[in-house]
Amino acid sequence: MRSSSSAYVAATTGDGRLIYLSATASPAQPGLEQALTEVLHELAKRSYAELPGDRARVDAMRMLRSMGFAVEELSIAVSYRCPQCAASIQLSPEIVVYVCPYCGWAGTVFGKSVRLLAWPAGRREDVEALIRRRGCTPVSIELRYLPFWVFEADVTADYVALVTYEYEEFQYYDDYHGRPRVRTRVVTRRRRVAGRVSFSATRAVLARLRPGLLGGGELKTWVESAWVMQPPSPLSEEEAKAFASSMLAPELDEGVARVRAEDAREDSAASRARRDAGRRVPGTVVDVRLLSFRPRITFKRGELVFAPYWLFSYTRGGSLYSGSAVGPQLSTLRLELPLSNAERALRLVGALLVSLVAGLAAELVVRVAQSLALLLMVAAMGLFAAAKLALSAYEPAKVE
């Protein structure tokens, strides 16, 4: 077997990340171990993103040849190191905050400690009971702690809006016999209004790059509600150490999450401004257009919090179903249940009835309104609703 030389260094990358770099080169040569050490220290001056992959290895081979070493094979490995216990930790490049599984230290990849908050998870036995109460048999039950950045902020926005509205205008007149009569007509007006809206809000941002795969908006809504009604508790290092194996590490840092929360709050402020403008005019609001909008957001608090998220699968009648629940009370976010033959038949009958009603509505439009555009709209809406209801009869399961 061909012998080799190895080197291992602890370093801080050019962008401030705490890492270990190791290298193995063959064949072994006198002085190669020291040369490898020097090469690794030189590579560590780069940013972390430049270290994995072939580029760093090719550059290291070139540096070794310039030192007079004929290296045929070279491998380089990079890992993070815990700033508290110095353990080597393998992380994906996207992760920005992690928990050391050896000592429970929690912080960023740059070595800055972070306080973690978490809600307690419901018991596994209770998840099994939830499944069995519906006449199903558990197959797999998995607990994951999902990371959220939660921000509290005060929002104030000044606006100027152009509001289009309608109201009924009464006209009094005498008929041919001199008797007083009244008639109405709809009048459309526009009014320029100005005002200010102010509110406080809690906004949760899932700290993952692909949030749509993890519970969607329902989980975010649960976090925002639980933050107020049942606040999470700080995790000790011992608790964090046990928690590390089940956590999905954050992939968005606080700064990026704060920008996303700010964008969402600006959208919310704009919606409130439109509603407020609509309340400042008489009659029925037709349209509100913001001519000027100046939001101001003051962040009061930002915390990294983990929500216990149970994913489970189960069988019933030979078919496999899935579900999810969150929090200490196991609030169900998704629960698939068998769709009975009676329910399927009811949906097909409903689709038939919708198509009949749509046909009658289309006939009424032809006789009364005589509008081709309205006829096409009614027909399209009826066909869409009937098709959607009919297709739902063939779905593998219904979702609670």
MONOR-V601478 format. One record per residue. SS is DSSP state (H for helix, E for strand, L for the rest). PSI is psi in degrees with one decimal (999 if undefined). OMEGA is omega in whole degrees, -180 to 180 (none if undefined). Layout:
ss=SS psi=PSI omega=OMEGA
ss=SS psi=PSI omega=OMEGA
//
This chain:
ss=L psi=134.8 omega=-180
ss=L psi=130.7 omega=179
ss=L psi=162.2 omega=-178
ss=L psi=166.9 omega=176
ss=E psi=145.7 omega=-177
ss=E psi=155.4 omega=176
ss=E psi=153.8 omega=-174
ss=E psi=122.3 omega=-178
ss=E psi=148.5 omega=170
ss=E psi=133.0 omega=-174
ss=E psi=171.0 omega=172
ss=E psi=125.5 omega=-175
ss=L psi=171.3 omega=180
ss=L psi=-25.7 omega=178
ss=L psi=18.2 omega=169
ss=L psi=16.1 omega=-179
ss=L psi=140.0 omega=180
ss=E psi=118.2 omega=-173
ss=E psi=166.3 omega=165
ss=E psi=137.9 omega=173
ss=E psi=132.6 omega=177
ss=E psi=151.7 omega=-180
ss=E psi=145.6 omega=175
ss=E psi=127.4 omega=-178
ss=E psi=146.9 omega=177
ss=E psi=152.9 omega=0
ss=L psi=159.6 omega=178
ss=L psi=142.8 omega=-180
ss=L psi=151.4 omega=178
ss=L psi=130.3 omega=178
ss=L psi=-3.4 omega=-177
ss=H psi=-35.8 omega=-179
ss=H psi=-43.7 omega=179
ss=H psi=-39.0 omega=179
ss=H psi=-40.7 omega=177
ss=H psi=-41.1 omega=179
ss=H psi=-43.4 omega=179
ss=H psi=-39.9 omega=180
ss=H psi=-42.2 omega=-180
ss=H psi=-40.9 omega=176
ss=H psi=-36.1 omega=179
ss=H psi=-42.0 omega=178
ss=H psi=-34.6 omega=-177
ss=L psi=-14.2 omega=178
ss=L psi=-12.9 omega=-179
ss=L psi=174.5 omega=173
ss=L psi=158.3 omega=-177
ss=H psi=-38.5 omega=-177
ss=H psi=-20.9 omega=-179
ss=H psi=-8.5 omega=-172
ss=L psi=-46.4 omega=178
ss=L psi=154.6 omega=176
ss=L psi=-176.7 omega=-172
ss=H psi=-24.7 omega=-175
ss=H psi=-47.1 omega=-180
ss=H psi=-38.4 omega=-179
ss=H psi=-41.4 omega=180
ss=H psi=-42.1 omega=179
ss=H psi=-37.1 omega=179
ss=H psi=-40.2 omega=177
ss=H psi=-41.6 omega=-180
ss=H psi=-41.8 omega=180
ss=H psi=-39.6 omega=179
ss=H psi=-39.6 omega=178
ss=H psi=-37.5 omega=179
ss=H psi=-20.5 omega=177
ss=L psi=-3.0 omega=178
ss=L psi=14.7 omega=-179
ss=L psi=129.6 omega=178
ss=L psi=91.8 omega=-177
ss=L psi=127.2 omega=180
ss=L psi=-36.6 omega=-179
ss=E psi=139.4 omega=180
ss=E psi=131.0 omega=175
ss=E psi=141.4 omega=-180
ss=E psi=132.8 omega=178
ss=E psi=143.4 omega=180
ss=E psi=138.5 omega=177
ss=E psi=158.3 omega=176
ss=E psi=157.3 omega=174
ss=E psi=137.5 omega=-180
ss=L psi=127.4 omega=-179
ss=L psi=-11.6 omega=-178
ss=L psi=-48.1 omega=-177
ss=L psi=-2.8 omega=178
ss=L psi=17.0 omega=178
ss=L psi=148.5 omega=175
ss=E psi=128.7 omega=-174
ss=E psi=129.1 omega=178
ss=L psi=122.5 omega=180
ss=L psi=150.6 omega=174
ss=L psi=154.6 omega=-176
ss=L psi=-22.4 omega=-176
ss=L psi=-19.4 omega=-172
ss=L psi=136.2 omega=-179
ss=L psi=-22.0 omega=177
ss=E psi=140.8 omega=180
ss=E psi=164.8 omega=175
ss=E psi=128.7 omega=178
ss=L psi=123.3 omega=-179
ss=L psi=-7.1 omega=-178
ss=L psi=-38.8 omega=-177
ss=L psi=-11.2 omega=179
ss=L psi=3.6 omega=177
ss=L psi=138.7 omega=179
ss=E psi=132.0 omega=179
ss=E psi=-170.6 omega=-178
ss=E psi=168.8 omega=178
ss=L psi=-7.5 omega=177
ss=L psi=4.5 omega=176
ss=L psi=10.0 omega=178
ss=L psi=124.9 omega=-178
ss=E psi=149.7 omega=-178
ss=L psi=136.7 omega=176
ss=L psi=131.1 omega=179
ss=E psi=138.6 omega=173
ss=E psi=147.9 omega=180
ss=E psi=149.7 omega=170
ss=L psi=147.0 omega=176
ss=L psi=148.5 omega=179
ss=L psi=147.0 omega=171
ss=L psi=164.3 omega=-178
ss=L psi=148.2 omega=177
ss=H psi=-37.0 omega=179
ss=H psi=-34.5 omega=179
ss=H psi=-31.4 omega=176
ss=H psi=-44.0 omega=177
ss=H psi=-42.2 omega=180
ss=H psi=-37.5 omega=178
ss=H psi=-40.1 omega=-180
ss=H psi=-45.0 omega=-176
ss=H psi=-29.0 omega=179
ss=L psi=-20.3 omega=179
ss=L psi=15.3 omega=176
ss=L psi=26.4 omega=-177
ss=L psi=163.5 omega=180
ss=E psi=122.7 omega=-180
ss=E psi=142.0 omega=175
ss=E psi=-53.8 omega=179
ss=E psi=143.1 omega=177
ss=E psi=122.9 omega=-175
ss=E psi=131.7 omega=179
ss=E psi=129.9 omega=175
ss=E psi=139.6 omega=174
ss=E psi=117.3 omega=-176
ss=E psi=134.7 omega=-175
ss=E psi=136.7 omega=175
ss=E psi=140.7 omega=164
ss=E psi=123.9 omega=-179
ss=E psi=127.7 omega=-177
ss=E psi=136.7 omega=170
ss=E psi=135.4 omega=-177
ss=E psi=154.0 omega=170
ss=E psi=135.3 omega=-177
ss=E psi=130.3 omega=174
ss=E psi=136.5 omega=-179
ss=E psi=127.6 omega=172
ss=E psi=141.1 omega=-177
ss=E psi=158.0 omega=167
ss=E psi=130.1 omega=-175
ss=E psi=151.7 omega=173
ss=E psi=115.7 omega=-175
ss=E psi=126.1 omega=173
ss=E psi=127.9 omega=-177
ss=E psi=162.9 omega=180
ss=E psi=149.5 omega=174
ss=E psi=162.2 omega=-180
ss=E psi=130.3 omega=179
ss=E psi=129.6 omega=-178
ss=E psi=135.3 omega=176
ss=E psi=129.9 omega=-179
ss=E psi=138.5 omega=-179
ss=E psi=166.3 omega=176
ss=E psi=136.7 omega=179
ss=L psi=-170.7 omega=-176
ss=L psi=-22.8 omega=-179
ss=L psi=7.9 omega=178
ss=L psi=8.9 omega=180
ss=L psi=139.6 omega=-179
ss=E psi=136.9 omega=178
ss=E psi=163.6 omega=178
ss=E psi=139.8 omega=175
ss=E psi=159.7 omega=-177
ss=E psi=154.6 omega=173
ss=E psi=149.3 omega=-179
ss=E psi=125.3 omega=-179
ss=E psi=134.3 omega=177
ss=E psi=130.1 omega=180
ss=E psi=162.0 omega=173
ss=E psi=142.5 omega=179
ss=E psi=136.9 omega=176
ss=E psi=123.8 omega=-178
ss=E psi=153.9 omega=178
ss=E psi=151.2 omega=180
ss=E psi=-173.2 omega=-180
ss=E psi=139.5 omega=174
ss=E psi=142.4 omega=179
ss=E psi=139.2 omega=178
ss=E psi=161.5 omega=173
ss=E psi=144.9 omega=-175
ss=E psi=149.9 omega=172
ss=E psi=128.7 omega=-178
ss=E psi=128.9 omega=178
ss=E psi=137.3 omega=178
ss=E psi=118.5 omega=178
ss=E psi=122.2 omega=-173
ss=L psi=46.9 omega=177
ss=L psi=153.1 omega=-176
ss=L psi=-25.5 omega=180
ss=L psi=75.0 omega=-174
ss=H psi=-24.4 omega=-177
ss=H psi=-19.8 omega=-178
ss=H psi=-4.3 omega=-170
ss=L psi=71.8 omega=172
ss=L psi=-15.7 omega=176
ss=H psi=-153.9 omega=-176
ss=H psi=-25.4 omega=-178
ss=H psi=-40.1 omega=180
ss=H psi=-40.5 omega=177
ss=H psi=-42.6 omega=178
ss=H psi=-39.9 omega=179
ss=H psi=-43.3 omega=-179
ss=H psi=-45.5 omega=-179
ss=H psi=-38.5 omega=179
ss=H psi=-46.0 omega=-179
ss=H psi=-29.3 omega=179
ss=H psi=-36.2 omega=-179
ss=H psi=-45.0 omega=-173
ss=H psi=-32.2 omega=-176
ss=L psi=75.4 omega=-173
ss=L psi=144.4 omega=178
ss=L psi=164.8 omega=-178
ss=E psi=151.4 omega=176
ss=E psi=148.4 omega=178
ss=L psi=132.7 omega=172
ss=L psi=168.5 omega=-180
ss=H psi=-37.2 omega=178
ss=H psi=-41.7 omega=178
ss=H psi=-41.1 omega=-180
ss=H psi=-36.0 omega=-179
ss=H psi=-43.3 omega=178
ss=H psi=-29.0 omega=-176
ss=H psi=-23.8 omega=-172
ss=H psi=-38.0 omega=-176
ss=H psi=-19.7 omega=-178
ss=H psi=-5.4 omega=-174
ss=E psi=145.8 omega=166
ss=E psi=114.3 omega=-173
ss=L psi=144.8 omega=178
ss=L psi=139.4 omega=176
ss=L psi=-4.6 omega=174
ss=L psi=129.2 omega=177
ss=L psi=173.5 omega=-174
ss=H psi=-37.7 omega=-178
ss=H psi=-46.3 omega=180
ss=H psi=-43.2 omega=179
ss=H psi=-37.3 omega=180
ss=H psi=-39.6 omega=177
ss=H psi=-42.5 omega=179
ss=H psi=-41.1 omega=178
ss=H psi=-38.4 omega=180
ss=H psi=-41.6 omega=178
ss=H psi=-42.8 omega=-180
ss=H psi=-38.9 omega=180
ss=H psi=-35.4 omega=177
ss=H psi=-40.6 omega=177
ss=H psi=-42.6 omega=179
ss=H psi=-40.6 omega=179
ss=H psi=-38.9 omega=179
ss=H psi=-40.8 omega=178
ss=H psi=-42.8 omega=179
ss=H psi=-37.9 omega=179
ss=H psi=-41.0 omega=179
ss=H psi=-42.5 omega=179
ss=H psi=-42.0 omega=-180
ss=H psi=-40.3 omega=178
ss=H psi=-38.7 omega=180
ss=H psi=-29.3 omega=179
ss=L psi=-8.7 omega=-176
ss=L psi=5.1 omega=179
ss=L psi=154.2 omega=176
ss=L psi=168.6 omega=175
ss=L psi=-158.5 omega=-176
ss=E psi=126.7 omega=-179
ss=E psi=129.3 omega=178
ss=E psi=-41.2 omega=-177
ss=E psi=145.1 omega=175
ss=E psi=122.4 omega=179
ss=E psi=122.8 omega=180
ss=E psi=118.8 omega=178
ss=E psi=-32.2 omega=179
ss=E psi=137.0 omega=-177
ss=E psi=116.1 omega=-177
ss=E psi=92.1 omega=179
ss=E psi=148.6 omega=174
ss=E psi=123.9 omega=-176
ss=E psi=125.3 omega=178
ss=E psi=109.7 omega=180
ss=E psi=130.4 omega=180
ss=E psi=-28.8 omega=-174
ss=E psi=141.4 omega=175
ss=E psi=127.8 omega=-176
ss=E psi=150.5 omega=173
ss=E psi=122.0 omega=-175
ss=E psi=148.2 omega=-179
ss=E psi=131.8 omega=179
ss=E psi=126.2 omega=178
ss=E psi=119.9 omega=-171
ss=E psi=113.1 omega=180
ss=E psi=126.8 omega=172
ss=E psi=131.1 omega=-178
ss=E psi=156.5 omega=175
ss=E psi=157.4 omega=-175
ss=E psi=163.6 omega=-179
ss=E psi=151.3 omega=172
ss=E psi=127.0 omega=-180
ss=L psi=31.2 omega=178
ss=L psi=-0.2 omega=179
ss=E psi=150.9 omega=-178
ss=E psi=133.6 omega=-180
ss=E psi=168.7 omega=-180
ss=E psi=162.5 omega=179
ss=E psi=173.7 omega=178
ss=E psi=150.8 omega=179
ss=E psi=157.2 omega=-175
ss=E psi=149.5 omega=171
ss=L psi=172.3 omega=-178
ss=L psi=-27.1 omega=179
ss=L psi=5.3 omega=180
ss=L psi=56.1 omega=175
ss=E psi=121.6 omega=-176
ss=E psi=129.1 omega=176
ss=E psi=-34.8 omega=-180
ss=E psi=134.8 omega=179
ss=E psi=110.0 omega=178
ss=E psi=138.9 omega=179
ss=E psi=151.6 omega=180
ss=E psi=144.2 omega=177
ss=L psi=112.8 omega=-175
ss=L psi=163.4 omega=178
ss=H psi=-35.6 omega=179
ss=H psi=-40.4 omega=179
ss=H psi=-38.5 omega=178
ss=H psi=-43.1 omega=179
ss=H psi=-39.2 omega=179
ss=H psi=-39.0 omega=179
ss=H psi=-36.3 omega=178
ss=H psi=-41.0 omega=177
ss=H psi=-40.8 omega=178
ss=H psi=-39.2 omega=178
ss=H psi=-38.2 omega=178
ss=H psi=-43.7 omega=180
ss=H psi=-41.1 omega=179
ss=H psi=-41.6 omega=180
ss=H psi=-36.3 omega=178
ss=H psi=-44.4 omega=178
ss=H psi=-40.9 omega=179
ss=H psi=-38.3 omega=178
ss=H psi=-42.1 omega=178
ss=H psi=-40.6 omega=179
ss=H psi=-39.8 omega=179
ss=H psi=-40.5 omega=178
ss=H psi=-39.5 omega=178
ss=H psi=-38.6 omega=179
ss=H psi=-40.4 omega=-179
ss=H psi=-40.4 omega=-176
ss=H psi=-38.3 omega=-173
ss=H psi=-59.4 omega=-173
ss=H psi=-32.6 omega=-178
ss=L psi=45.6 omega=-180
ss=L psi=119.7 omega=-179
ss=H psi=-41.1 omega=-179
ss=H psi=-44.3 omega=179
ss=H psi=-37.8 omega=178
ss=H psi=-46.8 omega=-180
ss=H psi=-38.5 omega=180
ss=H psi=-45.8 omega=180
ss=H psi=-43.9 omega=-179
ss=H psi=-43.1 omega=-179
ss=H psi=-44.0 omega=179
ss=H psi=-41.2 omega=179
ss=H psi=-44.6 omega=179
ss=H psi=-40.4 omega=180
ss=H psi=-47.3 omega=-179
ss=H psi=-42.0 omega=180
ss=H psi=-42.4 omega=180
ss=H psi=-41.8 omega=-180
ss=H psi=-42.9 omega=179
ss=H psi=-40.2 omega=180
ss=H psi=-43.4 omega=180
ss=H psi=-32.3 omega=180
ss=H psi=-21.4 omega=179
ss=L psi=-17.5 omega=-178
ss=L psi=9.4 omega=177
ss=L psi=148.2 omega=-179
ss=L psi=-22.7 omega=-177
ss=E psi=160.7 omega=170
ss=E psi=159.1 omega=-176
ss=E psi=127.9 omega=176
ss=L psi=999 omega=none
//
